[in-house]
Amino acid sequence: MTMLENQLRLAISDEFFDAYSRLPKKAQGKMSEVINRFKQAPARSGLNYETIHNSRDKRMRSIRIDEAHRAIILKPDTGNTYILLWADKHDEAYQWATRKRCIINEVSGALQIVDVEAVEAATDRLQEKYVTQTIGKFNALKDRDLMRLGVPNILLPALRQVVTDEDVDQILPHLPTEASDALIMLAAGYAIGEVFAQLEKTKEQPPIDPEDLEAALARVDSRSRFIVITDDAELEEMLAAPLDKWRVFLHPSQRNLVERDASGSVRVLGGAGTGKTVVAIHRAKWLAQHRFNRPSDRILLTTFTKNLAVDIEANLRSICSKEIMQRIRVINIHAWVEEFLKQEGVETTVIYDEAATEQIWEEAYQIAPTELGLPLSFYQEEWRDVVVAQGCQVAKDYLVAKRNGRGTRLSRQQRQAIWVVFEEYRNLLKERGKREPEDAMHDARQILATKGAEALPYQAIIVDEAQDLSDAAFSLLRSIVGESKPNDLFIVGDAHQRIYGKVATLSRCGIDIRGRSKKLRLNYRTTDEIRAWAIAILTGVTADDLDGGLDSTKDYRSLMYGEVPIVRGFNRLEEEIIYLQELLGKIEAQQGLSSICLAVRTNKLLDTYEQALKNLNIRTKRIHRHQADNPAEAGLRLATMHRIKGLQFDYTILPGLNERTMPLQNLIDRASEPSAKEKLLAGERCLLHVAATRAKKQVFVSYFGNPSNFLDLTSHH
């Protein structure tokens, strides 16, 4: 073996894995053999290693996969780093190669793949659109600043022609993802200095060698789309699951969050599909591998629901060795509390179902002061929204508690009279050996206050879906990890997806995130049409930033485009079922059923659809609570809207969106005050938003009878 062959390094682009996933199985099966033969001796591998004539990039080469298919490789002018870029049918592969250029951005230093033909066409379109002199959106910005943000030099003329937000949308697909992030912020009105600071590009790179592929591949922006293969096992794993790119490729804004030391607690916000859970998973791996890697070290990765904890653990195992997994505990917060109390000898049953407390509330209500004339539902709402939300343990806590948004005004004397009912409710629970979740968390915190956090092994805690946790939960997490220290708490969430009615303020819980607040803006999952439709559902819903401020969706965008969600209405359920049968038949003919999920508001409604589909001999698989979905299993996925939180599918079908089902009318009718009703309605909107944003390609919405009034909000889309 020659020196050149011995030192050959192979990098692979993320686009290659997309192309590879579309190859016939037979061609896929030959790919790893082709790669290994190429690595051993490129020119003498017998793979028809050929130059591609008329290419925009003279370094493009092709190699033979089989008679019909070719792979495209970039051959370096100097050095021994080759890059596998694409795979396709012979003619299509050559066409791809003639359009593309690989360039090293001379300011950011990133390796970028540019579709030269598409860029030239976009520039021409914009020039034709604005024949007369018009002030462009980005005209005040220097070329060098735009290139530092990731804009390739070749795209600068097109960018100078951009005037409207619509123009921005037209140009985004042609930009590297790091530049997309920056352009979205600039278009939303951020100053260039703010963008540099947010994207951590305040310093320019040292002088860039535009020919040094190895140096370019090592930079963080390049690592979002290229991976240098270090061993055969790694390559085999990636070829086995080419669409699971999240395991390897992280957007620069994601990697900057994952692979860094923080001086204290970090909060990350981001809309649906921005990769928050991916960041949380990779952060857990990075900390366990690089910061807390002693055998006794432990990292807690927690979330609100058991369902999501199951899904997260399955994904974490797919990227972590057994040795690393031993240092990471994945468990939902309620299960952790129950386990901890049991270990401490506290025998109690934590109850989560409101129906299970109804009888106890009835008993406690017997001593309610009749002169106030308040219904039982008022006490239940006051308990949930004031007493539990603010951790009131004794009467004096309640007397000073804020009642913002509660309609009925209460004097101090009335509060004292009402507290007696809450005290009775707590005592009745205790007599039966039961606790509500927030009270159980308070008990755990009291024990930790005596024992000290050092009694627990956790050096760091990562929280996913933080918007569903309460003040009590965050106060407990602060107690578990102890006093503030580097890398202690990493919190990701999105209040636009709050579906369990909890609201927390981190600073009230001893968690200081000042100077360590970040945001993910790019939606990688859904098309922009789905994103816009789902955002319209939230019209009128105010979202917080988990720390007392407000969060906005103005700088939340998708990079993919497709069809607007389709909404169909029917007179009767039977007609809707016939439509679903036809729809499923069309999609199944293209790609099977396992990547489609039918999700509805309630389990009872799900039973109805499941039976109807079974009667039509349509194969289904219900995604049960506390059980991870196995994508390899056949069948149309069936689930409640709550269960699919955190999951994704090619297609999502949302049937039964009727007037009394969404929002769930018997839930809304229980509210005794307008403020409580508004809170429940906001939760229902967030739930539909969550369900719609599970889809990567398309959403199909249907109803029978009168439609949900939420659909009025989307009528302009």
C-alpha positions as CSV (number, residue, x, y, z in Angstrom):
1,M,0.0,0.0,0.0
2,T,1.4,3.4,-0.9
3,M,1.8,6.3,1.5
4,L,-1.1,8.1,-0.3
5,E,-3.4,5.1,0.0
6,N,-2.4,4.5,3.6
7,Q,-3.3,8.1,4.6
8,L,-6.5,8.5,2.6
9,R,-9.2,10.1,4.7
10,L,-12.9,10.0,3.7
11,A,-15.5,12.5,4.6
12,I,-19.2,12.1,3.8
13,S,-21.8,14.8,3.3
14,D,-25.3,14.8,4.8
15,E,-26.8,15.1,1.3
16,F,-25.1,11.8,0.4
17,F,-27.2,10.0,3.1
18,D,-30.4,11.5,1.7
19,A,-29.5,10.3,-1.8
20,Y,-28.3,6.9,-0.5
21,S,-31.6,6.3,1.2
22,R,-33.4,6.6,-2.1
23,L,-31.2,4.0,-3.9
24,P,-32.6,0.5,-4.6
25,K,-31.8,-2.0,-1.8
26,K,-29.4,-3.9,-4.1
27,A,-27.4,-0.7,-4.8
28,Q,-27.4,0.2,-1.1
29,G,-26.0,-3.2,-0.3
30,K,-23.0,-2.6,-2.5
31,M,-22.2,0.8,-1.2
32,S,-20.1,-0.1,1.9
33,E,-18.0,-2.5,-0.3
34,V,-17.5,0.2,-2.9
35,I,-16.4,2.7,-0.2
36,N,-13.9,0.2,1.3
37,R,-12.4,-0.6,-2.1
38,F,-12.1,3.1,-3.0
39,K,-10.4,3.8,0.3
40,Q,-7.8,1.1,-0.3
41,A,-6.8,2.3,-3.8
42,P,-8.9,5.1,-5.5
43,A,-7.4,4.9,-9.0
44,R,-6.9,1.1,-9.0
45,S,-10.1,0.0,-7.4
46,G,-11.8,-1.2,-10.6
47,L,-14.6,1.3,-9.9
48,N,-14.5,3.3,-13.1
49,Y,-13.0,6.2,-11.3
50,E,-13.6,9.0,-13.8
51,T,-13.4,12.8,-14.2
52,I,-16.8,14.5,-14.8
53,H,-16.5,16.8,-17.8
54,N,-18.4,20.1,-18.0
55,S,-18.6,20.2,-14.2
56,R,-18.6,23.6,-12.4
57,D,-16.0,22.0,-10.1
58,K,-13.1,20.3,-11.8
59,R,-12.4,18.1,-8.8
60,M,-15.7,16.1,-9.2
61,R,-15.2,12.4,-9.9
62,S,-17.6,9.5,-10.3
63,I,-17.3,5.9,-9.1
64,R,-19.3,2.9,-10.1
65,I,-21.8,1.4,-7.6
66,D,-23.4,-1.0,-10.1
67,E,-24.4,-1.0,-13.8
68,A,-27.0,1.7,-13.3
69,H,-25.8,3.8,-10.4
70,R,-22.8,6.1,-9.7
71,A,-21.5,7.9,-6.6
72,I,-19.9,11.4,-6.8
73,I,-16.7,12.1,-5.0
74,L,-14.6,15.3,-4.6
75,K,-10.9,14.6,-5.3
76,P,-8.7,17.1,-3.5
77,D,-6.1,19.1,-5.5
78,T,-3.7,18.6,-2.6
79,G,-3.8,16.3,0.4
80,N,-5.6,13.0,0.9
81,T,-9.1,13.9,2.1
82,Y,-11.7,12.8,-0.4
83,I,-15.4,13.7,0.1
84,L,-18.3,11.4,-0.8
85,L,-21.1,13.8,-2.0
86,W,-23.9,12.1,-3.8
87,A,-25.3,8.8,-5.2
88,D,-27.9,8.3,-8.0
89,K,-28.7,6.8,-11.3
90,H,-25.9,7.3,-13.8
91,D,-27.3,10.3,-15.7
92,E,-28.8,12.0,-12.7
93,A,-25.6,11.7,-10.7
94,Y,-23.7,13.3,-13.5
95,Q,-26.3,16.1,-13.8
96,W,-26.0,16.7,-10.0
97,A,-22.2,16.9,-10.3
98,T,-22.2,19.4,-13.2
99,R,-24.4,21.9,-11.2
100,K,-22.5,21.9,-8.0
101,R,-19.3,23.4,-6.6
102,C,-17.6,22.8,-3.3
103,I,-16.1,25.9,-1.9
104,I,-14.4,27.0,1.3
105,N,-15.9,30.3,2.5
106,E,-12.9,32.7,2.6
107,V,-14.2,34.4,5.8
108,S,-16.1,31.8,7.8
109,G,-13.8,29.0,6.7
110,A,-16.7,26.5,6.3
111,L,-16.8,24.0,3.5
112,Q,-20.0,24.6,1.5
113,I,-21.8,22.9,-1.4
114,V,-23.4,25.4,-3.7
115,D,-25.9,24.6,-6.6
116,V,-24.4,27.2,-9.0
117,E,-27.3,26.9,-11.6
118,A,-29.9,27.4,-8.9
119,V,-28.1,30.4,-7.5
120,E,-27.8,32.0,-10.9
121,A,-31.5,31.4,-11.6
122,A,-32.5,32.9,-8.2
123,T,-30.3,36.0,-8.9
124,D,-31.9,36.4,-12.4
125,R,-35.4,36.1,-11.0
126,L,-34.8,38.8,-8.3
127,Q,-33.1,41.1,-10.9
128,E,-36.1,40.8,-13.2
129,K,-38.5,41.4,-10.3
130,Y,-36.8,44.7,-9.3
131,V,-35.9,46.3,-12.6
132,T,-36.1,49.8,-11.0
133,Q,-33.7,50.7,-8.2
134,T,-35.0,49.3,-4.9
135,I,-33.4,49.4,-1.5
136,G,-32.5,45.8,-0.6
137,K,-33.2,44.4,2.8
138,F,-29.5,43.6,3.4
139,N,-27.9,46.4,1.4
140,A,-26.4,48.1,4.5
141,L,-24.4,45.0,5.5
142,K,-20.8,44.5,4.4
143,D,-19.9,41.5,2.2
144,R,-17.4,40.4,4.7
145,D,-20.0,40.4,7.6
146,L,-22.4,38.3,5.5
147,M,-19.7,35.9,4.6
148,R,-18.7,35.6,8.3
149,L,-22.3,34.5,8.9
150,G,-22.0,31.8,6.3
151,V,-23.2,33.4,3.1
152,P,-21.1,32.0,0.2
153,N,-19.4,34.7,-2.0
154,I,-21.3,33.4,-5.0
155,L,-24.6,34.2,-3.3
156,L,-23.9,37.8,-2.4
157,P,-25.4,39.2,-5.7
158,A,-28.7,37.4,-5.1
159,L,-28.8,38.6,-1.5
160,R,-28.3,42.2,-2.5
161,Q,-31.6,41.9,-4.6
162,V,-33.7,40.7,-1.6
163,V,-36.4,43.3,-0.7
164,T,-39.3,41.4,1.0
165,D,-39.8,38.6,3.4
166,E,-41.1,36.6,0.5
167,D,-37.7,37.1,-1.2
168,V,-36.0,35.9,2.0
169,D,-38.1,32.7,1.8
170,Q,-37.0,32.2,-1.9
171,I,-33.3,32.5,-1.1
172,L,-33.2,30.4,2.1
173,P,-33.2,27.0,0.4
174,H,-30.0,28.0,-1.5
175,L,-28.1,29.0,1.7
176,P,-26.0,26.8,4.0
177,T,-27.9,26.3,7.2
178,E,-25.6,28.5,9.3
179,A,-26.4,31.4,6.9
180,S,-30.1,30.7,7.0
181,D,-30.1,31.1,10.8
182,A,-28.4,34.5,10.4
183,L,-30.6,35.7,7.6
184,I,-33.8,34.9,9.5
185,M,-32.6,37.0,12.4
186,L,-31.5,39.9,10.2
187,A,-34.9,39.8,8.4
188,A,-36.7,39.8,11.7
189,G,-35.0,43.1,12.6
190,Y,-32.0,42.0,14.7
191,A,-28.9,44.2,14.4
192,I,-25.8,42.7,12.9
193,G,-24.0,42.9,16.3
194,E,-26.8,41.0,18.0
195,V,-26.7,38.3,15.3
196,F,-22.9,37.9,15.7
197,A,-23.4,37.6,19.5
198,Q,-26.3,35.2,19.4
199,L,-24.6,32.9,16.8
200,E,-21.2,33.2,18.6
201,K,-19.4,34.7,15.6
202,T,-18.1,37.9,17.3
203,K,-14.5,37.0,16.3
204,E,-13.4,36.5,12.7
205,Q,-11.6,33.3,11.8
206,P,-7.8,33.5,11.4
207,P,-6.7,33.8,7.7
208,I,-8.4,31.0,5.7
209,D,-6.6,28.7,3.2
210,P,-9.3,28.2,0.5
211,E,-7.6,24.9,-0.6
212,D,-7.2,23.3,2.9
213,L,-10.1,20.8,3.0
214,E,-8.9,19.1,6.2
215,A,-8.9,22.4,8.2
216,A,-12.3,23.4,6.7
217,L,-13.9,20.0,7.6
218,A,-12.8,20.5,11.2
219,R,-14.7,23.8,11.6
220,V,-18.0,23.7,13.5
221,D,-20.1,25.0,10.5
222,S,-18.7,22.3,8.2
223,R,-19.4,19.6,10.8
224,S,-23.1,20.4,10.4
225,R,-23.0,18.7,6.9
226,F,-19.8,16.6,6.7
227,I,-18.4,13.8,8.8
228,V,-14.9,12.4,8.6
229,I,-15.2,8.6,8.9
230,T,-12.9,7.2,11.5
231,D,-13.8,3.5,11.5
232,D,-15.8,1.0,9.5
233,A,-18.2,0.3,12.3
234,E,-19.3,3.9,12.4
235,L,-19.8,3.9,8.6
236,E,-21.9,0.7,8.8
237,E,-24.1,2.2,11.5
238,M,-24.7,5.3,9.4
239,L,-25.5,3.3,6.2
240,A,-27.9,1.2,8.2
241,A,-30.0,4.2,9.2
242,P,-29.2,6.9,6.6
243,L,-32.2,9.1,7.5
244,D,-31.3,9.2,11.2
245,K,-28.9,12.1,10.5
246,W,-29.6,13.7,13.9
247,R,-27.2,11.1,15.4
248,V,-24.2,12.7,13.6
249,F,-25.0,16.1,12.0
250,L,-25.8,19.0,14.3
251,H,-26.6,22.5,13.1
252,P,-23.8,24.9,14.3
253,S,-26.3,26.6,16.7
254,Q,-27.1,23.2,18.1
255,R,-23.4,22.1,18.4
256,N,-22.5,25.3,20.1
257,L,-25.0,24.4,22.8
258,V,-23.9,20.8,23.1
259,E,-20.1,21.1,23.1
260,R,-19.4,23.9,25.5
261,D,-18.9,24.6,29.1
262,A,-21.4,26.9,30.8
263,S,-20.7,28.9,34.0
264,G,-24.1,28.0,35.3
265,S,-27.7,27.0,34.3
266,V,-28.6,27.3,30.6
267,R,-32.1,27.8,29.1
268,V,-32.7,26.9,25.4
269,L,-36.0,28.0,23.7
270,G,-37.1,26.8,20.3
271,G,-40.3,26.1,18.3
272,A,-41.5,22.6,17.2
273,G,-39.0,20.8,15.0
274,T,-36.0,23.0,15.9
275,G,-34.1,20.0,17.4
276,K,-34.5,20.8,21.2
277,T,-34.7,17.1,22.2
278,V,-31.7,16.3,19.9
279,V,-29.7,19.0,21.6
280,A,-30.7,17.6,25.0
281,I,-29.7,14.1,24.1
282,H,-26.3,15.1,22.6
283,R,-25.7,17.3,25.6
284,A,-26.2,14.4,27.9
285,K,-23.7,12.3,25.9
286,W,-21.1,15.1,25.7
287,L,-21.2,15.8,29.4
288,A,-20.9,12.1,30.2
289,Q,-18.1,11.6,27.8
290,H,-16.0,14.8,28.4
291,R,-16.9,16.3,31.7
292,F,-18.5,13.9,34.1
293,N,-16.7,10.7,33.1
294,R,-15.7,9.1,36.5
295,P,-17.4,5.8,37.2
296,S,-19.3,7.4,40.1
297,D,-20.6,10.4,38.1
298,R,-24.2,10.6,37.1
299,I,-26.3,12.8,34.9
300,L,-30.0,13.0,35.2
301,L,-32.0,13.6,32.0
302,T,-35.6,14.2,32.9
303,T,-38.9,15.4,31.4
304,F,-42.6,15.6,32.3
305,T,-44.1,12.4,30.8
306,K,-43.1,8.8,31.1
307,N,-43.8,8.4,27.3
308,L,-41.2,11.0,26.3
309,A,-38.7,9.6,28.8
310,V,-39.1,6.2,27.1
311,D,-38.6,7.7,23.7
312,I,-35.5,9.7,24.8
313,E,-33.8,6.8,26.4
314,A,-34.3,4.7,23.2
315,N,-32.7,7.5,21.1
316,L,-29.9,8.0,23.6
317,R,-29.0,4.3,23.5
318,S,-28.6,4.6,19.7
319,I,-25.7,7.1,20.0
320,C,-24.1,6.1,23.3
321,S,-21.9,3.2,24.3
322,K,-23.0,1.0,27.2
323,E,-20.2,2.6,29.3
324,I,-21.6,6.1,28.7
325,M,-25.2,5.0,29.3
326,Q,-24.2,3.8,32.7
327,R,-23.6,7.4,33.8
328,I,-26.9,8.8,32.4
329,R,-30.2,8.2,34.1
330,V,-33.3,8.9,32.0
331,I,-36.5,9.1,34.0
332,N,-39.6,11.4,34.1
333,I,-39.7,13.7,37.1
334,H,-42.8,12.1,38.8
335,A,-41.3,8.6,38.6
336,W,-38.0,9.9,40.1
337,V,-39.9,11.5,43.0
338,E,-41.9,8.3,43.8
339,E,-38.7,6.3,43.7
340,F,-36.8,8.7,45.9
341,L,-39.6,8.9,48.5
342,K,-39.8,5.1,48.6
343,Q,-36.1,4.8,49.2
344,E,-36.4,7.3,52.1
345,G,-39.2,5.2,53.7
346,V,-42.0,7.5,52.8
347,E,-45.0,5.3,52.0
348,T,-47.3,7.3,49.7
349,T,-49.2,6.9,46.5
350,V,-48.8,9.9,44.1
351,I,-52.0,10.5,42.2
352,Y,-52.0,12.2,38.8
353,D,-55.6,11.6,37.6
354,E,-58.0,14.4,38.7
355,A,-60.9,11.9,38.6
356,A,-59.1,9.9,41.4
357,T,-59.4,13.0,43.7
358,E,-63.0,13.9,42.9
359,Q,-64.5,12.0,45.9
360,I,-61.9,13.5,48.3
361,W,-62.8,17.0,47.0
362,E,-66.5,16.3,47.6
363,E,-65.7,15.4,51.2
364,A,-63.5,18.5,51.8
365,Y,-66.1,20.7,50.2
366,Q,-68.5,19.7,53.0
367,I,-66.8,22.2,55.3
368,A,-66.7,25.1,52.8
369,P,-68.2,28.4,54.1
370,T,-71.7,28.5,52.7
371,E,-71.9,32.3,53.0
372,L,-69.3,32.6,50.2
373,G,-71.5,30.6,47.8
374,L,-68.5,29.4,45.7
375,P,-68.9,26.1,43.7
376,L,-66.6,23.2,44.2
377,S,-65.0,23.9,40.8
378,F,-63.8,27.3,42.1
379,Y,-61.9,25.5,44.9
380,Q,-60.4,23.0,42.5
381,E,-59.2,25.8,40.2
382,E,-57.9,27.9,43.0
383,W,-56.0,24.9,44.4
384,R,-54.5,24.2,41.0
385,D,-53.8,27.7,39.8
386,V,-52.8,29.4,43.0
387,V,-52.1,27.0,45.9
388,V,-50.2,24.3,44.0
389,A,-48.7,26.7,41.4
390,Q,-47.1,28.8,44.1
391,G,-46.3,26.0,46.5
392,C,-48.5,27.2,49.4
393,Q,-48.0,24.9,52.3
394,V,-49.6,26.9,55.2
395,A,-52.3,29.5,55.5
396,K,-49.9,32.5,55.5
397,D,-48.4,31.3,52.2
398,Y,-51.9,31.5,50.6
399,L,-52.7,34.9,52.2
400,V,-49.8,36.5,50.3
401,A,-50.1,34.4,47.1
402,K,-50.7,36.3,43.8
403,R,-54.1,35.6,42.2
404,N,-53.3,37.2,38.8
405,G,-56.0,36.2,36.3
406,R,-58.5,34.8,38.8
407,G,-61.8,36.5,38.3
408,T,-63.3,36.4,41.8
409,R,-61.8,38.9,44.2
410,L,-61.1,37.6,47.7
411,S,-60.5,39.5,50.9
412,R,-57.9,38.3,53.5
413,Q,-60.8,37.1,55.7
414,Q,-62.3,35.1,52.8
415,R,-58.9,33.6,51.9
416,Q,-58.6,32.4,55.5
417,A,-62.0,30.8,55.3
418,I,-61.2,29.1,52.0
419,W,-57.9,27.8,53.3
420,V,-59.7,25.5,55.7
421,V,-61.1,23.5,52.7
422,F,-57.6,23.2,51.2
423,E,-56.2,22.0,54.6
424,E,-59.0,19.5,54.9
425,Y,-58.3,18.2,51.3
426,R,-54.6,17.7,52.1
427,N,-55.4,15.9,55.4
428,L,-57.9,13.6,53.7
429,L,-55.3,12.7,51.1
430,K,-52.7,12.0,53.8
431,E,-55.1,9.8,55.7
432,R,-55.5,7.7,52.6
433,G,-51.7,7.5,52.1
434,K,-51.9,9.8,49.0
435,R,-50.2,12.9,47.7
436,E,-50.6,15.2,44.7
437,P,-47.4,15.4,42.6
438,E,-46.4,18.9,43.7
439,D,-46.8,18.1,47.4
440,A,-44.7,14.9,46.8
441,M,-42.0,17.1,45.3
442,H,-42.2,19.4,48.3
443,D,-41.7,16.3,50.6
444,A,-38.7,15.2,48.5
445,R,-37.2,18.7,48.7
446,Q,-37.6,18.8,52.5
447,I,-35.7,15.5,52.8
448,L,-32.9,16.8,50.6
449,A,-32.7,20.0,52.7
450,T,-31.8,17.8,55.6
451,K,-29.5,15.4,53.8
452,G,-27.9,17.8,51.4
453,A,-27.6,17.4,47.6
454,E,-24.3,15.5,48.1
455,A,-26.3,12.5,49.2
456,L,-27.3,12.2,45.5
457,P,-24.8,11.3,42.7
458,Y,-25.9,13.9,40.1
459,Q,-23.4,16.4,38.8
460,A,-25.7,17.7,36.1
461,I,-29.4,17.7,35.1
462,I,-30.9,18.1,31.6
463,V,-34.6,18.9,31.3
464,D,-36.6,18.3,28.1
465,E,-40.1,19.8,27.5
466,A,-39.4,22.2,30.4
467,Q,-42.6,24.1,29.6
468,D,-44.6,21.3,31.2
469,L,-42.8,21.4,34.6
470,S,-44.0,23.4,37.6
471,D,-42.2,25.7,40.0
472,A,-42.2,22.8,42.5
473,A,-40.5,20.6,39.9
474,F,-37.7,23.1,39.1
475,S,-37.2,23.9,42.8
476,L,-36.7,20.2,43.4
477,L,-34.3,19.9,40.5
478,R,-32.2,22.7,42.0
479,S,-32.2,20.8,45.3
480,I,-31.1,17.6,43.5
481,V,-28.1,19.1,41.8
482,G,-27.2,21.5,44.6
483,E,-25.9,25.0,44.6
484,S,-25.2,26.7,41.2
485,K,-22.1,25.5,39.5
486,P,-20.7,25.0,35.9
487,N,-22.8,22.8,33.6
488,D,-25.4,22.1,36.4
489,L,-28.8,22.6,34.7
490,F,-29.5,22.5,30.9
491,I,-33.2,23.3,30.3
492,V,-34.9,23.2,26.9
493,G,-38.6,24.0,26.2
494,D,-41.2,25.9,24.3
495,A,-44.3,27.5,25.9
496,H,-46.1,27.3,22.6
497,Q,-46.3,23.5,23.2
498,R,-47.5,23.7,26.9
499,I,-50.3,21.1,27.1
500,Y,-50.4,20.3,30.8
501,G,-51.2,23.7,32.2
502,K,-48.1,24.2,34.4
503,V,-46.3,27.5,34.4
504,A,-42.9,28.0,36.0
505,T,-40.5,30.9,36.5
506,L,-36.9,29.7,36.8
507,S,-35.6,32.6,38.8
508,R,-38.3,31.9,41.5
509,C,-36.8,28.4,41.8
510,G,-33.2,29.4,42.5
511,I,-32.2,28.9,38.8
512,D,-30.3,31.9,37.4
513,I,-30.0,31.8,33.6
514,R,-28.9,35.4,33.0
515,G,-26.4,35.6,30.1
516,R,-27.0,31.9,29.4
517,S,-30.3,32.0,27.4
518,K,-30.2,30.7,23.9
519,K,-32.8,30.1,21.1
520,L,-33.1,27.7,18.2
521,R,-34.9,29.2,15.2
522,L,-34.7,26.8,12.3
523,N,-37.4,24.1,12.0
524,Y,-35.9,21.1,10.4
525,R,-38.9,18.8,10.6
526,T,-41.9,20.5,9.0
527,T,-42.5,22.4,5.8
528,D,-43.0,26.2,6.1
529,E,-46.7,25.7,5.1
530,I,-47.3,23.3,8.1
531,R,-45.4,25.6,10.4
532,A,-47.5,28.6,9.4
533,W,-50.8,26.6,9.7
534,A,-49.8,25.4,13.2
535,I,-48.7,28.9,14.3
536,A,-52.1,30.3,13.2
537,I,-53.8,27.8,15.6
538,L,-52.0,29.7,18.4
539,T,-53.5,33.1,17.5
540,G,-54.2,34.9,20.7
541,V,-52.1,32.6,22.9
542,T,-49.4,34.4,24.9
543,A,-46.3,32.3,25.4
544,D,-43.8,32.9,28.2
545,D,-40.0,32.3,28.1
546,L,-40.0,30.0,31.2
547,D,-38.6,32.9,33.3
548,G,-41.3,35.5,33.5
549,G,-40.7,37.1,30.1
550,L,-42.4,36.6,26.7
551,D,-41.4,34.4,23.8
552,S,-42.2,35.1,20.1
553,T,-42.4,33.1,16.9
554,K,-41.4,36.0,14.7
555,D,-37.9,34.5,14.0
556,Y,-39.1,30.9,13.7
557,R,-38.9,29.6,10.2
558,S,-38.7,26.3,8.2
559,L,-36.3,25.6,5.4
560,M,-38.5,23.2,3.5
561,Y,-41.6,23.9,1.4
562,G,-44.5,21.8,0.5
563,E,-48.3,21.7,0.4
564,V,-50.7,23.6,2.8
565,P,-52.4,21.2,5.3
566,I,-55.6,19.8,3.7
567,V,-58.9,20.2,5.6
568,R,-61.9,18.2,4.7
569,G,-65.4,18.2,6.2
570,F,-68.1,15.5,6.2
571,N,-71.7,15.2,7.4
572,R,-71.2,11.8,9.2
573,L,-68.4,9.7,10.6
574,E,-69.0,7.0,8.0
575,E,-68.2,9.4,5.2
576,E,-65.0,10.5,6.9
577,I,-63.9,6.9,7.3
578,I,-64.4,6.3,3.5
579,Y,-62.2,9.4,2.9
580,L,-59.6,8.1,5.3
581,Q,-59.6,4.7,3.5
582,E,-59.0,6.4,0.1
583,L,-56.3,8.7,1.5
584,L,-54.4,5.8,3.2
585,G,-54.6,3.8,0.0
586,K,-52.9,6.6,-2.0
587,I,-50.1,7.1,0.6
588,E,-49.6,3.4,1.1
589,A,-49.1,2.9,-2.6
590,Q,-46.1,5.3,-2.4
591,Q,-44.4,4.3,0.8
592,G,-46.3,2.1,3.2
593,L,-48.2,3.0,6.3
594,S,-45.6,2.9,9.1
595,S,-44.6,6.5,8.6
596,I,-48.2,7.8,8.9
597,C,-49.8,8.6,12.3
598,L,-53.5,9.1,12.9
599,A,-53.9,11.1,16.1
600,V,-57.1,12.2,17.9
601,R,-58.1,14.1,21.0
602,T,-59.2,11.2,23.3
603,N,-58.6,7.5,23.8
604,K,-62.4,6.9,23.4
605,L,-62.3,8.5,20.0
606,L,-59.2,6.5,19.1
607,D,-61.0,3.3,19.9
608,T,-63.7,4.3,17.4
609,Y,-61.3,5.0,14.5
610,E,-59.2,1.9,15.4
611,Q,-62.2,-0.4,15.1
612,A,-63.5,1.3,11.9
613,L,-60.0,0.9,10.2
614,K,-59.7,-2.8,11.4
615,N,-63.1,-3.5,9.8
616,L,-61.6,-2.2,6.5
617,N,-58.6,-4.6,7.0
618,I,-56.2,-1.7,7.3
619,R,-53.2,-2.7,9.4
620,T,-52.8,-0.5,12.5
621,K,-50.4,-0.3,15.4
622,R,-51.4,1.7,18.5
623,I,-48.6,3.6,20.2
624,H,-49.3,2.9,23.8
625,R,-48.4,4.9,26.9
626,H,-45.0,4.3,28.4
627,Q,-43.8,2.3,25.3
628,A,-41.5,3.4,22.6
629,D,-42.6,3.2,19.0
630,N,-40.6,0.8,16.8
631,P,-40.4,2.3,13.3
632,A,-39.5,-1.1,11.8
633,E,-42.9,-2.5,12.7
634,A,-45.6,-2.3,10.0
635,G,-48.9,-0.6,10.2
636,L,-50.6,2.8,10.4
637,R,-49.7,4.4,13.8
638,L,-52.6,5.3,16.0
639,A,-52.2,7.5,19.0
640,T,-53.8,10.3,21.1
641,M,-52.5,13.8,20.5
642,H,-50.8,13.8,23.9
643,R,-48.9,10.5,23.1
644,I,-47.3,11.8,20.0
645,K,-45.6,14.7,21.7
646,G,-41.9,14.5,20.9
647,L,-42.4,12.1,17.9
648,Q,-42.4,12.7,14.2
649,F,-43.9,11.1,11.1
650,D,-43.9,11.8,7.3
651,Y,-47.7,12.3,7.4
652,T,-50.0,13.1,10.3
653,I,-53.8,12.6,10.0
654,L,-55.9,14.5,12.4
655,P,-59.5,13.3,12.1
656,G,-62.5,14.0,14.3
657,L,-61.8,17.7,14.7
658,N,-65.4,18.4,15.5
659,E,-66.9,21.3,17.4
660,R,-67.2,19.6,20.7
661,T,-64.0,17.5,20.4
662,M,-61.4,20.2,19.8
663,P,-61.5,22.0,22.1
664,L,-62.8,19.2,24.3
665,Q,-66.1,20.7,25.4
666,N,-66.7,18.7,28.6
667,L,-63.3,19.8,29.8
668,I,-63.9,23.5,29.0
669,D,-67.4,23.3,30.6
670,R,-65.9,22.5,34.0
671,A,-64.3,25.9,34.3
672,S,-66.0,28.1,36.8
673,E,-64.2,31.4,35.9
674,P,-63.3,33.0,32.5
675,S,-59.6,32.9,33.4
676,A,-59.7,29.2,34.0
677,K,-61.6,28.7,30.7
678,E,-59.0,30.8,28.8
679,K,-56.2,28.7,30.3
680,L,-57.9,25.4,29.2
681,L,-58.6,26.8,25.7
682,A,-54.9,27.8,25.4
683,G,-53.9,24.3,26.4
684,E,-56.2,22.8,23.7
685,R,-54.8,25.1,21.0
686,C,-51.2,24.2,22.0
687,L,-52.2,20.5,21.8
688,L,-53.5,20.9,18.2
689,H,-50.3,22.9,17.4
690,V,-48.2,20.0,18.8
691,A,-50.1,17.4,16.8
692,A,-49.8,19.3,13.5
693,T,-46.1,19.9,13.9
694,R,-45.3,16.1,14.2
695,A,-45.6,15.9,10.4
696,K,-42.6,16.3,8.1
697,K,-44.4,16.2,4.7
698,Q,-48.1,16.8,5.1
699,V,-51.0,17.2,7.5
700,F,-54.5,16.0,6.7
701,V,-57.3,17.4,8.9
702,S,-60.9,16.2,8.8
703,Y,-64.1,16.5,10.8
704,F,-67.7,15.3,10.7
705,G,-70.7,17.5,11.6
706,N,-69.7,21.0,12.8
707,P,-66.0,21.8,12.6
708,S,-63.8,22.9,15.5
709,N,-63.8,26.7,15.7
710,F,-60.0,26.5,15.9
711,L,-60.0,25.7,12.1
712,D,-61.4,29.3,11.5
713,L,-58.0,30.6,12.6
714,T,-56.3,28.7,9.7
715,S,-58.8,29.6,7.0
716,H,-56.4,32.1,5.4
717,H,-53.7,29.5,4.9
